[in-house]
Amino acid sequence: MIPGPDIVIACPACGALHRYASLRSGNSFGAWGWTDGRVVSPLLPDRPRITRCHACGGFVWVYRAEEVGTLTEARVFEPVYEIIVEHEGPRRVDVMARLRDRSKQSFAEVKELLARAPVVVARDVFEDEARRLVQSLQDAGASASMRRQVIDTGKTPEGPPPEWKSAPYVTHLSERELLAAIAEGVAESWEDACYLRVQAWWAGNEPFRRTEVPWVPWAERSPEARENLRALAAQLSERDPVERLMKAEALRELECFDEARAVFQAGLPKGFEQAAAFIRALAEQGIAELRQLPPTERPEPSR
C-alpha cells in the first residue's frame, strides 16, 4: 500500500474544512470477507464516500465536495464566480450600461449577449466583486445570480495553511447516521441509495464480526434497520451476479430462507459459485447468522 497526499475538502453547506487520506496504490493481500459482502483488506482501506460535517452536522458526499487543496503538494485552489443574468428586466438600457462599465464591450456586443439570456455575463470574478456586480444588476431590475467555481492558482506556498493541517479526517457514519441519511433523502442517484443501504446493513452487522458477540436476529433490531434491509433486498437486481449474491444473503439474514434459496435457482457465473454454495447451505440449514467466508470463498474487495 502506498499512501497519497491528504485531500482537503470544504463542506458544501457551511464551508468547514475536512480531509481524507488518498491512496496511490493498494492490493487485497490478506483480505477476508463475510457473507454480507463486506471485505476487510488491511492494504486497501475502506474510505467513506459520505460523512457528517463536524461543524454544521450536515451530510457530505466526500468525493463530490469542493477540493480546497492537498497537504503534501500544497496546491492552492481559489473560489471564483460566474455571473448569470436570467432575465434583463424592464430597464434593459440600465442593465446594459452596468455591464458595459465592467466589461468595456460595445453596446452592440452587450445587446447581443443579453439576447441569449439566461446567459453568463462574467467569469472568474472574485467573491466581493461578484456580489457587487450581482447587486448592481439587480438594482437595475435584472434577474441575476452568481455561481461558484474553483480554479487552480498554480501557487505552491512554502507550507499548507494551518487550517488545512488542523482539519479533521472524514469518518464513517454509524448505522443510525446512515439510516438518518436515507430518511433525509440525501441520495442523488440509484447508486447513492444502494450504497447507503449497503453501508447501513454492514454497520448494523459490525458488532457481530467479533466471535465473542452473540448474534441478534433482525427481528429484534430497530424497525428502521429491518426496513432498510428489506428495501435493499427488493432493490438488488438478480441480473447482476454480485447483487444476486447479496440479495440472497439479505433474505437469509431476514430468515426468509425459501426466498434466499430461490435466488440461487438460476445459478451464478464462475467465480461466485463457492460463495453461493456456502450461503445456500446456511439457508438450507435455517441459519441466519452472519458468517465469515472460508478462505477460498473470499471475494476480491470492490471499490
Stockholm file with secondary structure:
# STOCKHOLM 1.0

chainA/1-303         MIPGPDIVIACPACGALHRYASLRSGNSFGAWGWTDGRVVSPLLPDRPRITRCHACGGFVWVYRAEEVGTLTEARVFEPVYEIIVEHEGPRRVDVMARLRDRSKQSFAEVKELLARAPVVVARDVFEDEARRLVQSLQDAGASASMRRQVIDTGKTPEGPPPEWKSAPYVTHLSERELLAAIAEGVAESWEDACYLRVQAWWAGNEPFRRTEVPWVPWAERSPEARENLRALAAQLSERDPVERLMKAEALRELECFDEARAVFQAGLPKGFEQAAAFIRALAEQGIAELRQLPPTERPEPSR
#=GR chainA/1-303 SS CEEEEEEEEECTTTCCEEEEEEEEECCCTTCEEBTTSCEECTTSCCCCSEEECTTTCCEEEGGGSEEEEETTTCCBEEEEEEEEEEECCSCHHHHHHHHHHHHCCCHHHHHHHHTTCSEEEEEEECHHHHHHHHHHHHHTTCEEEEEEEEEECCCCCSSCCHHHHTCCBCCCCCHHHHHHHHHHTCCCSHHHHHHHHHHHHHHHHGGGGSTTSCCCCGGGSCHHHHHHHHHHHHHSCSSSHHHHHHHHHHHHHTTCHHHHHHHTTTCCCTTSHHHHHHHHHHHHTTCCSCCBCCGGGCCCCCC
#=GC SS_cons         CEEEEEEEEECTTTCCEEEEEEEEECCCTTCEEBTTSCEECTTSCCCCSEEECTTTCCEEEGGGSEEEEETTTCCBEEEEEEEEEEECCSCHHHHHHHHHHHHCCCHHHHHHHHTTCSEEEEEEECHHHHHHHHHHHHHTTCEEEEEEEEEECCCCCSSCCHHHHTCCBCCCCCHHHHHHHHHHTCCCSHHHHHHHHHHHHHHHHGGGGSTTSCCCCGGGSCHHHHHHHHHHHHHSCSSSHHHHHHHHHHHHHTTCHHHHHHHTTTCCCTTSHHHHHHHHHHHHTTCCSCCBCCGGGCCCCCC
//
